[in-house]
Amino acid sequence: MLKMRRLVHNWTPTVFLLFLTIKFLQLFKKLGLRPKEDGWRKITQVYLRTEQSKFALACFGLAFSAEEEVIRGLVEFFRQHPATHWQLVWGNFCAKRIKKNEIDIVEADFNDDGTLKGITPFLDPSGEPLDSIDDKSRGELNRGFIEIYNRTKGLDDKKRPLVFKRQLKRWLSGTGMDRALAQRYIDRILSSIIVHFEKMTSGQEYDRFSPPDFIKHKHPGYGVFNIICRLNDSTRESDLWFQCHHVCIDGLPMLEALEDLKAKWAKDKEVVYPASTYRKDIAAGLCSTRDGKDSTYSIHRFVNFKHFVDAAHKANHEHIEHEKKCITTFRLLLWKMGNHPVFRGKKFLIPMNLPGRNNRERSLGFVLIRPGLFFDRDDPEGAFLRFQEEFNRQVKLTMLRKSENYELFETYTFLPPVFYTLVSKILPSAAREFAGSIGVSIIDRADFFVAPSSDIHTDGFIAIGNFFKPTEDNAIVCPVSIKGPKDKIMDYLSAIEEIAREG
């Protein structure tokens, strides 16, 4: 059963209250009951349903030279990957995923201020026939959708999908159309894949590496994918940025699907990244429509980790005979971060992929660790090895779905969604004590990985890419993406750059 001493280090009255709740829930497991849903999947329904919680993956250098090619290529791509066939159903306290078999794509045209200017739906003909809706009625439905999209675009992320759909329903009642048929048409658009096109011209080559401002091209809320396609007229190729809803799909499964897309459509040339000096002056950008202090910002940078990687290789060589060998660059980075003044004392959540087994779907597990607990000024080397030993222990047990962390998430699923919301509002510090306050994730095969976030990890979330991306100045860089409070993420970025320089 759950060993609470391994999960909690700072006991407070609120932590003890949440601890008692979880111990009570364990009684259900003792009685032989099992959660109906995967623990991680259910948690995403409440804590990862806002704009800030979406992650993004880039595919650079695809052989699409025109908008029509992109649309056809995307239809073919999504049709070949059933794991992407989802849509969302929103409630007051959660957003759940349900299957969607149709590959519906809507090309969306936005103004610079984020207002929606026009839509062109490409609805899957294999779905329910909508031929009885004439062109005039479709045009009227599209205009109504655009009007209500713009009217609601500034609402809080958790309220907007519900308000959007309610206002659409009210508007439909006054159109005089066949209401049931018109509603089905609108629902298909609401749950579609949104694609927005941008043009890159000569001289904008390196702008391709800046993540899109997704908050100005927001999905209406019921579909999984929001795609920005940047077409380069001079090279006759395109870059696609896939913003993905975490309620429906996780990073690694999505990356594996995109690797198939690249295998078929990527041009046969190496993508060269900008130098680490590129856009050092870039400011943090708003990435979530929420009220006041809850607003989340994002920033990215290309960091040269060469000195750090060399130091990791040296440390690994020195300990190759040690029983705790295999010092990975990522784990050493976590250790250095955890003992840097900016991160000291924080508990990290590190996601890891869990293959499906024993009738359980593929999911995410987590390492939850506070590196500062292992710090020992008199024996720094031994302290790091003890940190790595604990990290390895959690990885091994989580892969078997037997760790304290995995059981915590599984036990939590016995609770209704409203309880999750209450915990985040009434016991936020207790939730962070159990699940950490900052997330760190790595997807090293991605062209670019834009960080997600969550309602629990209020200190932010850091996404690390590949340490060895080749650059224009014959060096290497690693794309780093950070989301979190505006007053913290610049400090995080400076700390990571300092660690990278010092090695």
Number of C-alpha atoms within 10 A of each C-alpha: 12 17 12 15 8 12 18 16 14 10 11 13 10 17 21 14 13 17 18 12 13 19 16 12 17 20 12 14 15 10 8 7 11 14 15 10 14 17 21 18 24 26 20 21 24 25 23 23 27 27 27 27 24 28 20 25 23 23 21 22 24 21 20 24 17 15 18 9 11 20 17 13 16 16 17 13 18 19 15 14 14 13 14 22 20 24 26 24 16 19 15 11 18 23 26 19 21 12 13 18 15 20 24 22 24 22 19 21 18 17 11 10 8 17 18 21 14 16 20 15 17 17 19 16 12 9 13 12 12 14 8 9 16 9 10 9 14 16 14 12 22 18 15 17 25 17 16 17 22 14 13 16 22 13 15 15 19 21 16 19 24 18 14 21 21 12 16 20 15 10 14 20 14 9 14 8 14 12 14 11 14 20 17 13 19 21 15 24 24 23 25 30 26 27 26 18 19 15 11 20 13 9 8 11 13 13 13 20 20 13 19 19 14 21 17 17 24 20 26 22 27 25 26 26 26 26 26 23 22 25 26 22 14 12 14 13 20 28 22 22 26 25 25 24 31 24 27 24 22 18 24 17 15 17 21 14 17 20 16 14 19 16 11 13 16 20 16 10 7 11 14 14 23 22 19 21 11 14 15 10 8 11 13 19 15 21 22 21 20 19 11 7 8 13 15 26 21 28 24 27 22 25 24 23 25 19 13 19 20 13 17 21 14 13 18 19 14 12 14 13 10 11 9 14 16 17 20 14 19 16 17 20 17 19 20 20 22 23 18 18 9 16 21 16 14 21 25 27 23 20 16 17 16 17 13 11 11 5 6 11 13 15 19 22 27 24 24 26 23 23 27 20 16 20 20 12 8 8 9 12 13 13 19 20 18 16 23 22 15 17 16 15 13 22 18 13 16 22 17 14 16 14 21 22 24 22 18 22 20 23 22 20 21 20 14 12 19 12 13 21 17 12 16 17 13 12 17 19 19 24 21 21 20 22 24 24 23 24 27 19 20 20 16 17 14 22 20 25 30 28 29 30 31 26 21 22 21 20 22 26 27 26 23 22 22 18 22 16 23 17 18 12 11 12 16 22 23 24 25 24 23 27 33 30 20 19 10 15 24 19 13 21 20 12 18 19 18 15 17 19 14 11 15
